[in-house]
Amino acid sequence: MELVPGNVKARLVSVVPALAVLTFASLTSCAGTPTADAVAGERLYAVSCAGCHGANARGNGPVTPILRTSAPDLTLIASRRGGAFPQDEIYRIVDGQADLSAHGPRNMPVWGYEFYGEDPDDEVAHRQATSKIESLLEFLRSIQRIDIAS
C-alpha cells in the first residue's frame, strides 16, 4: 500500500522547491533591508562622523590628516571585539562619557553636548539625543564587516 498517492507526491515534488526558493528570497531580501533607525543613523553619520571616519566609515575622512590620532575603521568595531558589537561602549564614546584622548578631555566630548543641547535638564532634548545616538549605533552595527581582510 502506498502511503502518499502518486499524484500528491508529484505535486509535492514540484511545490517544495518553489517554497524553498520563495522562503530564501524573502529571508535574503529582509536581511538586506536597513531599518528606519539605521537609515536615520546613516544620515546622522554623514553629517556628524564622515568628516573624520570617511563616507565609507573606514577611517579615511577628509580631516584625518589634521587629527592627533588616526580615526578608526568603524566597519571593524565588532571584528576587533571578537565578533560582538559593543553597544554600550560605543554609546559612551559617541555621547562623550568615555575618555578618549583623540577627542579631548572628558569635559569636552565631541558629540555629547551637541546632541543633548544647552539645557542639561531638558528631558525632551535628552530623549531626542538618545534616539539619535541609538540610530547612529544601529547604522554602525549594520555596516560591520566580519573579516578584517575584506
N, C-alpha and C positions, 0 to 999 in steps of 0.2 A: 504494500500500500504506500502510495506517495504522500509524504507529509505536506508538501507545497505543490499544488497543481501546476502543470507546465505553463499555462497562460499567466498565472500570478508570478511565477518565477521569472518569466520573460519580462514582465513589466517591472519587477524589482531590479532586474539586471540593468534596465535602461534608466530607471528613476534614481537609483542610488548614486551613480557617478554624477548625475546632474545636480543632485542635492549637495554632494560634496563640493562641487565647483562653486555653487552659489554660496555655500557656507564660507568657504575660503575667501571668496571675493568680498563678502560682507565684512569679514574679520579684518582683512588687509586694508580695506578702504576706511574702516573706523580707526585702525591703528595709525594711519597716516593723516588723519584729520585733527588739526590742532583745536584745543578747547578755546572757548571765548577768553578765558583767563590768559592762556598762552598768547593769543593774538594781541590782547591789551598789553601784556608784558613785553611783547616784541616791539610794539610802538614805543613804550617807555624806554626800552633798551636802546632803540635807535636815537632817542633824544638825549638820554642821560648817560649811557655807557659806551656807545660805539666810538666816541672820541678817543678813548684810551684803549679799549679792548678790541676795536675794529668792527666793521659791519658784519663780519663772519664770526665774531667773538673769539678769535684765535690769538688775541693779544697784539694785534698789529694796527692799532688805530693811528690816526694822523698825529696825535700829540705824544705818542710813546717816546720819540727821541728826546723830549724835554723832561720826562719823568725821572725821579731819583731811582726808582725801582721799576723793572720791566713789568708790564701788565700781563697777568697770567692768561693762558688759554682757557676760557670759560667752558669750552666744549669738553674739557677733560676733568672737570671737577669730580665727578663720580669715579672715573677711572683712577685718579690719583688717590682715591679713598676706598679702594677695594671693590668698586662697582656700585656703592650706595651713594645716593645724592644726600648730602648732609644739610637738610632743610634748615634746621635751627642755626647752625654755624653760618651758613650763607646769609640768612636773615640778619644776624648780628653784624656781619660785615657790611651789608648794604645800609642798614639803618644807623650805623656808627657806633654800636655798642662794643664791637670788637676793636682791640687796639692794633692798628696796622701802621707800621712805620711809613709805608708809602703814602698813606692818606693823612698823615699828620697825627698829632696827639688826639687822645680821646675827646677832648673838648672841642674838636673841630672835625667832626665826621663829614664826609663828602656829601652824602645824600640824606642823612637822618633829619637834620634841621630843614633842609629844602622840602622834603616830603611832608614833614609834620607841621610846617607853618610857624608863625611867630608866637602864637599863644600856646604855651605848653599845657594849659588846662582845657583846651578846646577839644572836647570828646569827639565831635563830628569830624574835625580835621584829623584826629588821631585814627579814627576808623577808616577814613579815606586813604590815609598814608599806609596803614596796614594792608589795605586792599591792593594798593599799588605795588607794594613790596611783594605780596603774595603772588600777584600776577607776573611780576618780573621773575620770581623764583620758578613759577610754572613754565615760563618760556625757557629759562635756563635748563630746567630739567628736560624739556622737550628736545634740546639740541645736544644732549650728551652723546659723546662717541664712546663706544666700548673699547676699541683698540687704540692705543696710543699712536701706533704707526699709521692709522688711517687718516 
